[in-house]
Amino acid sequence: MATDSTVSGGYLRLIEGRFGAPDPQLGMPKDGFLGSEHHNVSAAKFPVGTVVRVYCDALAHTCGEAGGEEGYAEFTYLKHGTNASTVCAAKSLCLQDTLTDWALVTSDWNGAVNDAGKGVMGCVALSAMTTNYHGWFWTGGIVPLNYVSALSGSFKTNGNLVIGGMIMVSCSASATIGFDTVADATDVVVGWCTGATDV
């Protein structure tokens, strides 16, 4: 695809359970998913790979804005790895940093593992993340605007994303990772798109 675009977060659904089953004893941390005691910290405060499932009650159904959609979302506690080519910010898409450690992810489009058929785990950063620091990432369900308002708006795509299955890839026209349309049976599907790209 020749040009990159964006897609409203209200059209995005990430497959739940890709990072494991949610811990039934855990919910949102007492100071939220962006709490400074446990998010973007050098020493992990939760076991890496911990999955939490929360309900988003939606203040308004406006397709990715205001209160967002209504439904469930998952967060996973991961480690952000190498980040030489790009700055990791809120809404940065991340892929595995290595095939040997699924809980080490990166927003570095040049160093991420995104080979088809390898089981790569895609996720989305909630905020800026420091290299080799731990924190929460959105990994399943609807965009959790009730919990992280910084995820509001649109997300990067690799060209025009169409309705159906989505993968995460290095974008063709920018130094980022973006959503793309499933091309063949070897692609690793991370979720679904239910609407058209913004432009």
N, C-alpha and C positions, 0 to 999 in steps of 0.2 A: 504494500500500500504506500502511496506516494506521500501523503500528508497525514499528520497526526490530528486528532480531534479530541473531544471530550464527551462524556455522557453524564446525565443527571444521576446522582446517587440514588434517587428514588426508583430507578430502573434496575438496580443491582441487587443480586442475591448471591451470597457466597454459600457454598455447600457446607453444612454443619457436620461436625464429627471428623473432619479430615485430620485434625490434630489430636484426636482421641475423645473419649467421653468426658463431659463436664463433671467436675467434682460436686456431688450433691450437697456437700456440707458448706460450700462456699458460694457467696454472692458477690455483689459489688464490694470492693474494699471500703473500709469506713471513711476514708478520705477521697473516694472516687478512684477511677482507673488512672488518673493522672497525678495521684498523690506523690509528693516529693520523697516520701519515705521508701517507696518501692518502685516508682517508675523512673526510667532513665537514671539508673544507679549502677555503680561499678560492681557491687556485691549483690547477688540475687537475694531478694527478701521472700520469694515464694519458690517452690521447686520449679525449675525450668520445664516447660511443657504443661503446666497447670492450665486447665481449661475451665472457664466460668461461663455459664449461660444465664442471660438476663432477659426480662420482658420489657419491650419498649411500648409504652401505652399511647404514644403519639398525641401531641397537642393539636395537630391539624394534619389532615391527609393532603399534602401539597407536593407530593413527588420530590422528596429530597430536601425540602426546605421547612422552615418553622419547626414543628414537632416531628416531622418525618413520618415514616410509615409505622404501622402497628404490627407487632410480631416479635419474634425472638431473635437475639443476636448472641454471638459467642466471642469471647476474648480469650487469647492464649498468652501466657507469660513466656517470652522468648528472649534470646540474646541477639543484639544487632551486631553483625560482623563487619567486615571490611567495607569501607565507604570512600574509595579513592576518587571516583569519577563524578560524584554528585552529592549534594547535601540532602540528608534525610530530614524531611519536614512532615507536618501533619498531612495525611492523604497520600504520602509516598507509597507506591506499591513496592513490595519486597518479595524476593524469591530466596530459595535456599542459597547459602553461601558455599556449601559443599555437599556432595552426595553422601558423605559419611556421617553428617550430623543434621538431622531434619529440624532441630530447634535453633540452629544458627542461621539467621536470615540477613539479607542485605538489600539496600535500595540502590546499590551500585550496579547500574545497567551493564557495565562492562565486565564485572566479575561474578555476576549471578549465574546460577545453574538453571537453565531453562530448556534443556534438551528434551524433545518430545519423548514420551514413553518412559521417563525415569522417575516418575512419582514425585516431582518437585512440589513443594508446599508454598503456595502464594498467600500473602497476608497484606494488611495495610497498616502503616504506622499511625498512631494517634497523635503524635507530636514530633518535634525534632528529637532525634536519637543520636547519642554519642557513640562512636565506634567502640565495640566490645562492652557496651552497657546493656543492662537488662530492663525489660519493661513489657507493658501490655500491647498487644496488636489485635486489630479486628480480624477475625478469622472465619466467621460464619454468620449466616442469617442476613437480616436487613442492615442497612447503615444505622448504627446505634446513636442517633442524634440526641436521644434523651440523656445519654451518658457522656458524649463527647461532641460538643457543638462544633468543634474545629473540623469535623468530617462533613459539614454542610457544603452544599454546592455540587460541582461536577468533578469527575475523575478523568485522568488522562486515558486516551485510547490510542491504539496504533492504527490510524486511519479510521474508517467508518465501521463502528461496531454494529452488528445487526442483531435482531431478536434471536435468542437461542443460547447455546452453550458458550462460555467464555474461557479463555486461557490468559495467562500473563506472559508477556514477552518484552524484549528490548525494543523500544519504539524505533521506527525507521527514520524519522525526521527530527528526533530530539534525544538528548542524552538522558533518557528516563526509562522506566518500565511502565507499560500500559496494558490495559485490557485489549484483547483481540478476539476475533471470532474463531471458533473451532474449525480447523481446516481438514483434519483427517482423524482416523481412529487411533492414532498413536499420540495425539495431543492429550495433555493432562488437564482435564476440566476442573476449574476452581469454582465455577458458579454459573449463573444465568443472567442474561440481559433481557428485560421485558419491554424495552422501548428503543427508540432511535437515538442516534448520536445528536449532540446539540447543534452541530453545523454540518 
